[in-house]
């Protein structure tokens, strides 16, 4: 499987748990569907779904995990409508105003009544750990999803010493320079035809350029007015394209024909083998991409990272 968006974290100290030990801990928090009164449920499931029972799918030094979430779909407007009907009924029958506390209690009561009748929605979020390389990659562009994943993993295994990577140069400043006439791009990076500039002043605003070759003159005028590039379309090594954010998020990843040809050449016999092949190809590619992204911004600041043997 190919990840479409990634947020990556650096282990601040070595992750010394074995994959077998991790498997055991995850098995203590398996996914189970929502009960009648559950708003949502979280739990671990096999990345390969019906093709395997393993909760930690290993490929060389990479460990894939899958967090499954099921949540009840109960729109607030539906609850509020029911509450208002009940309030109107009480006020009409008892000739008095319903208090704020009564409305709150009614809302909780009606929510509990409606939950068992509501539909559920299920989603799965994937990530992989690379203990030997010292990082973790989550397949999401959402900080909220990433926080939920890392928080639940930390709760499951007791400790998760990770932090977002820190670079030596401000990404927004570097990317702003890349789109100017005098820019010197890294050898493996080509600028695409999409970017977003955000105001650095008190009045926040943004401008998006998309679909046409970037107008350097117009962009430089915006930069002089106090704007910086916060998102930029990038092609890396003529093989992978993505949107690079100033927060080091990598979104809308598209893998080129070379990687697709590698997957085709693997001649996977079934779904499990195809999953293995794509996972192996993707992780090796990210092993090269992530350091290049960090180096593009002056390299990673590792002063707060405890290395193996330290």
N, C-alpha and C positions, 0 to 999 in steps of 0.2 A: 504494500500500500504506500502511496505517496502522501506525505504531509503537504497541506496547501498553505498553511500559515504556521509560523513557529515563534514561540517565546522561549529563550534558553537561559538557563541558570548555571552558575558556577558553584560547585561544592566548595565551601569555605574551609573544609578540612576533609581528609580522605574518607570516602564512603567504604567502610570496611565490612559491611554485612555481605554474606554470600547470597547467591541467587536462591539457594535452597532455603536459607533462613528467611529471606524475603517472601518466598512462596508460602512458607508456613504462617507468617504473620498476616499476609493478605487473605489466606484461607479462613482466618478468624473473623473477617469482615466481608463476607460475600454479599453480592447484591441479592435483595429480595424485593418483590413488588410492593407497591403501596397498599397498606391496609385501608379499611373504610374511612378512618379518620386521619390518615397521614397526608400532610401537605406535599411532602416529597420523601424519597428514599435514595440513599447513596450506597454503593457497594462495589466490590471488585468483581470483574468477570473476565473470562478468557479473551485475549485479543483476537484469537482465532474463532471465537464464538463456538458454533456446534462442531468445529473440526478439531477441538482440543479442550481438555479440562485444565490445562496448565494456566495459572494466573500470571506467571512470569514467563514470557516467551523469549528465549535466549537465541542470539545469533552472534557467535564469537564473543566479543566483549560488550555487547549491547543487549539491554533487557527491556522489552516492551511491556507496558502495563496498560490496562483499560479500566477506567472508572465509569460505571454506568449510573445514570440518574433517571429516576422516574418522578414526575411531578404532576400534580392534579391541576387541571385547567379550570379555574373558577374565576371568571372575570369580576373585578371589583364592582363594575357597573351592575351586574346581576345581583350581587349581595346588597349593594346600596339601594337598589329598587325594592328588594324584599323588606329591607329595614324600614324604608320610608312608608311602605304600605302598612307595616305593623305599627309604626309611630302614628300614622293617620288614624288607624283603627282605635288605638288607646286614647288618643286625644278626643276623638269623637264620642267614645263610649264613657270616658271618665271625666270629660270636660276640664282637662288640665293640660299643661305643657309637659312634654316628656323631657327629662333632664339629660344632660350630656352623658352622665354615667350610665343611665338606662339605655341610651342609644349604643354605647360601647358594649354593654352586656348583650343587647339584642344582636349586635353585629357578630359577636363571638358565637352566640347560640345559633343564629341562622347559618353561619359558616359551617359549623359542625353538622347541621342538618343537611346542607347541600353537598358537602364533600363526598359522601358515599355515592352520590348520583352523578358526580362529575366525570368527565373523560380524563385519561392520563396521557402524558407525552413522555416518550423515552428517548434519551440521547446518550451517546457514548463518546468519551474523551480519551484520546490516546497520548501516551508520552513514552519516552525511552530514557533510561539511565545509561551512562557510560562511565562506570567507576574508574576505569583505567585512564580515561581522558579527563575526568574530573568535571563533567557537566551533565545537565539534564535538559531535555528538549521536549516541549509540550506542543501538540498540534492544535494551536488556537491563536487567534489574534486578539482575544478578549482577556484583559487583565483580571476580570471577575472570574472567568472560568479557570484561569491559571491559579488564582488564589484559592479557589474551591478545591482544585485538584491537589495542590501542594499542602493545603491545610489538612485535607482528609488523609493524605499519605503520611503526614507527620503524626496525626492522631493514631493511625494504624500501626506504625512501626516505632513510635515513641520519640524519634528525633530525625530531623531532616536539615542538616547544616548547609543551606543554599543561600545564595544572594544573586541579584541581577548583576551581570558583568559591568565592570567600571573601566572606562577607557581614558586615555591620557589627554585626548583632545575632544572638545565639545562637538558631537556629531552634527548639530545644526550649523555650526560655523564652518565645518569642513565641507558639508554638502552645499552650503551657500557659495563657497568658493568654487566648487566643481561646476556650477552652472554659469560662471562668469567667463569672459573671453580669455582671460589669462590663466585659466585653470590648468593644473597638471594632474591628470587622473592617474590612479594606480593602474599598472599595466593590465590587470585582469578585469577591469571594470569599464563598462561603456554606459553612457547616460541614455536613458530612454526618452519617450515623448510624453511624460507626465510628471508633474511635481505640484507640491502644495507649499505655499509660503504663508507664514503666520506672523502677525505683528508682535514685536517685542515690547511695545509700549503698554500704557495702562489700559487703553481701549483695544481689547483683543478682537482681531478679525483675521480672516484668511482668504487667500485667492488660490484657485486651482487652475492649472493649465493642463489640458488633456487632448490627445489625438493629433496634434500638429507638432512639427519640429519646434522645440522651445525657442521662443523669441528672446535672444540674449539681451538685446537692447531694452526691451520692455521689462524683463525680469530685473535687470540691473537698476532700472529706475525704481522698482519696488524695493529693492534691497537698500538703495540710498535713502528711501523714505522710512527705513527702520524695520524691514521685514527680513525673516530668515527662512531658509528651506527646512521644512520639518518632515516632508515625505518626498521621495524621489524614486522614479522608476529606474531600475538598474538591470543591465545584462552582465552576468558574471561568466567569464571564460567562454563566451559565445555558446553557452550550454544551458544556463539557468537564468530565468528572468524573474524579477520580484519587485515589490515596493518596499523600499528601505525606510524605516522611520527613525527619527532622531532619538527615540527611546530604545533603539536597537531591535525593534520588532521587524520581522521579515514576513510580508504578507503577499498573498496572491502569487504563490510560487508556481512556476511552470517549468517543467523539465524538458530539455530539448530532445531531439531525435537520437542523439548518441546514447543517452541513458535508456530510452525506450528500446533501442536496438539491443542493448545489453540484456534487458529483461526478456525480449523475444528470443535471444540466443540461449537463455537459460533453459528453455524447453520444459517448463514446469508441467508436471503430469496431472496435478490436481490443485484445488484451491489453497491447500496448506503449503504446497511447494511454491506456488506463485506468490503467496504472502511472504514466505521466507526469502525468495529471490529479490522481491522489490524492497523488502526491509534491509537486506544486506547492501544492495546498490545505493539506496537512499542514505543510509548511515555513513557509508564511505564517502559519499559526496558531501554530506554535511560536515564530515571531519575536515575536509579541505575548505569548505565555504566559511564556516564559523571563524577560524583563525584569520582568514583574509578580511572578513568584515571588521574584526577587532583591529587588525593591523592598519586598515584604511583610516582609522581614527587615532593613530599614534601608538597603537598597541594596547594591551590590557594592563591595567594597574593591578598587580597581584600582591600588593603589600599586606593585604588583610587575609590572604589565603595561606593556609598551612599545607605545605607540600608533604608528600610521603617521606617519612624518615626524619621530618623536622622535629 
